């Protein structure tokens, strides 16, 4: 099927270090016209925990209707939104997930420590508030107050609204993590294809065809064998079995 007859949408996270993007995993002919969603650019999530379903509905509206088959790609904790988005794009939508995972409450706490100590190297992990046991909305309120205090401690004369703008990306990351953790990683009927790096696991049953690669989670996004699998999906052919599977 020619590329112009397929809609290819990727659910990603901006400003990752190291970066991961489907733009490097897609076969070159398919990169033009690729529609990239950066989940952390949702306008509400720096200040409000939006459910996975609410986020999927927002992005479905932003994409707008388009006839014909589509492929939705998602990775890591973006898998639940990718799944919910694919469900909203019609029955003729193929869902491809890479290293799908759902964050735990402990991982949200670890992320808060990582982001806060990255902002202020004098902070110790014990200086970071404990958000375990809080509901998502309450946890985000604690996070917002704390991150604002970190910025204001470094720059005492900085207005609070500017401090909030400087921490918007960190709050968006944590808000999304809280939402995905609450969601529990439940997917629609199931992805059609799952691509796994060497350390990843897939324990679900269902129709998904699982492809394993002997590379790390970042290297997978530049793997020629993984690109060949994606090419097979996009061309409507049976993907080749990668070496090391």
N, C-alpha and C positions, 0 to 999 in steps of 0.2 A: 504494500500500500504506500503511495507517495506520502512524503512527510507532511504536505500541506493538508492532507485529509485527517490527520491525527492532531488532537490537542494534547500537549505534554505539559503537565503542571508539576512543579517540584516544591515541596514543603521543606524549608531550610531555616537555619538560624544565622543571622548576620553577626559579624564581628567576632566569630569564633577564632580561637588560637589553639592549635593550627586550624586553618580554614578547611571546611568540607563543603563541596557544592556539586550538584548534579551536572552543572555546566562542564565539569571535567570528566564526568562519567558517561555522559551521553555521547553516542557516535557523532562525529563532526557534522554530517548532513542534518542532524536533528537539533543542533544547538541554536540555529536560527529559528526564532519563533518560540523558543522555550519560555514558559511563563513561570517566573520564580516568585514564591511567596516567602517573605521573611516574617516568621511568626512574631518576632520581637518588635515589629513595627505596628502591631495592632494598637490603635490610638488609646485604648482604655487600660491595657494591662499594667502599665507602670503604677497605676493607682487603684486598680480594682482587679480582683481575681475573677476572670471570665472562665466559665466552664469550657471544656473541650467542645461541646456541642455549640455553644454560643460563638466560639471562635470559628468553627467550621462554617457556621451560617454566615458570619460576617465575610469570610473570604469567598464563599460561594457567591454572595451578592456582588463583591468586588470584581470577581471574574466575569460574571454575567453569563447568560445562556449562550450556548453555541452548539449547533447540530453536529452529529457525527460522533464517532468513538473518541475516547480520551484515555490517557494514561496518567495516573497520579503516583508520584514518587515521594516517599518520606523516609526519614532515618532517625534512629535513636528515639528519644522521647517525643519527637515530632510524629511518631507513628499513629497515635490516637487521633490527632487532628487530620492527618492525611487520610485515615480510614473513614472518619466522619465526613470529610469533604468528598471523598470518592462516592460515598453513599448518596450524596446530594447531587451528584453529577450524572446520575442515570445508570441504568442497568448495563449499558455498553461502555463501562469504565473499568479499566484494568488497574489494580492496585499492586504496586511494587514497593516493598519495604526493605531497607538496609539496616541490619543490626537493630531491629525494633526492641525498645525497652521502655519500662515505666519507672520513673524515679520513686524512691521511698522517702518517707519523712526524714530519715537520717541523712539521705543524700541532699535534701534541701538545706538541712543544717550545715552540712559540710560545704555546700556551695556558698552559703552566707559567710562562713568563716573565710573561705578562699577569696571572695570578693572584697570583704571588709579589710582583711590584712593586706590585700593588694592595693587598697586605697591609702592605708596608713601602715607603714612597715613597723611602727612601734607597738601596734596592737598585738596582743596575745590571744590565742583561741579562747582563753577563759574570759576575755573582755567582751566577747560577742554574746548577745542574749540568746537564751535557749528558746527556740520556737516549737520544740516538740510538745505535743499535747494541745497546741492551739489549733483552732479551726483555720482554714485558709485565709479568711478575711481578717481575723484577729492577728494571725501570723504576719500578714503583709503590713498591717498597721505598725506592729512592733519593728519590723524590718525597716519601714520608711522612716520612723522616728530615729532609729539607731543610725542609719546611713546618713541622715541629715546631720546628726550630732557629730559624726566622724568628719564630715566636710567642714562644719562650723568650728570644730576644734582646730583644724589645720588653718582655717581662715575665719577668725572670730567676727570680722566685720562684714562677712558675706551675707546678704539677705537670704531668708529662708527659701524664697521662690527660686533663686538662682541655685542654691544648694540642692533643691529638689530636681532642677533641670539637669544638674551635673550627675545625679544618681539615677536618672530615668532608665538608662540601659540596664544597670544592675537590678533595679526593681522589676523591670520587665522580665529579666531572666528568672528571678525568684518567683514572681507571680505566675509565670508559665509553669515553672517546676511544681509549684503548689497545686495548680489546676490539673496537670498531668498526673501527679501523684494521687490526688483525690479520685480522678477518673479510673485509676487502677489499670490502665493499659488495655481496656476492653476494646476489641476491634469489631468491625461489622462481621458479616458472615465469614470473613477471613481474607487475607491477601491472596493474590494469584501467584505471586512470586516473592520469595524471601532470599535476600543475599546476605551471607554471614561472613564476617572476618574470622580469623583463626581463634579468637578468644570468646566469640559470641555464641549464644545458644538459642535454640527455638524448640520449645517443648509443646507447642500447641498441635492439636490434630486438625485435620481439615483438608481442603483442596490445594493448599499452597504447595508449589514446587520449590524446594529448598536447594540453594546453590551455595556451596561452601568454598572459601578461598583461603589459601595459606599465607595471608598477609594481615597486617594490622588494620585497625578501623579507619585510619586516615589514608593509608596506602591503597585501601580498597577503591577509593574514589579516583584513582589514576591507574587502576589495574586494567590491562588490555583484555584479560579474560572476563572481567566483570563487564566491561564495555561490550564485549561480544554477546554476553547474555542479554544485556539491555537492547542491543541491536536486534537480537532474535525476537524479543518481545515486541518491539516497535514494528518490525517487519512482518509480524504475524506468523513467524516460523517457530519451530521447536528449538529453543536455545540449546547450544552445544553444552556438553558437560565439561566443566573446567577441570584442568589437571589439579590434583590434590584434593578432589572432592571426596 
